[in-house]
């Protein structure tokens, strides 16, 4: 990990850009504290520059409660090299959606499964580097992003204590078996009128999660209409499991 930029906001939050090999990322830490901070990994659908306003708002909201937050760029997004296979699957997805046709399992598998296979090891490598910093102590939570990535990470990463997942992206059916292996506490957010999401599959995925503590918050509205109060709900959820 190499830090490449730094700025401090008026609320005391320190933002540092970093690279992990060729992967760009951002770390936000709260103002001076007497003990290392718990860490929340901020998931997103890709494109750090495009997503930055939302990410920094989420990070500063979490920092106000004493959490550090970090994110990395997804494979094939931002300035990272594109995958021809992923671009073809994404084009097939757009054509199906624009034609009002169901998005087939083959398209979802081609688009999502390779992304999960590549992204999860990168998240784990980032976690190795972040937890080596003196200002980061753990425990660790995961919030938002592509729900299939969050599901896989919850299965394979023992350092993850809890997760807030956004049911707003396509999930391959074969990942339902992985969902049954998820045992950490979960808070799942679902936008009821999300035009780009299969509501029933999202509900089925929630049902499949093997966690003893799992909560579903369903709100009316489209993909980008998650109510602001859900950020407060997420902080309360993490307060129960990360502090």
Secondary structure as UniProt FT lines:
FT   STRAND          2..8
FT   TURN            10..11
FT   STRAND          14..20
FT   TURN            21..22
FT   STRAND          23..29
FT   STRAND          37..43
FT   HELIX           48..63
FT   TURN            64..66
FT   STRAND          68..72
FT   TURN            75..76
FT   TURN            78..79
FT   HELIX           84..98
FT   TURN            99..100
FT   HELIX           105..108
FT   HELIX           109..113
FT   HELIX           114..131
FT   TURN            134..135
FT   STRAND          136..144
FT   HELIX           147..156
FT   TURN            158..159
FT   STRAND          160..166
FT   TURN            173..174
FT   HELIX           175..179
FT   TURN            180..181
FT   STRAND          185..191
FT   TURN            192..193
FT   TURN            195..196
FT   HELIX           199..208
FT   STRAND          214..219
FT   TURN            223..224
FT   HELIX           229..242
//
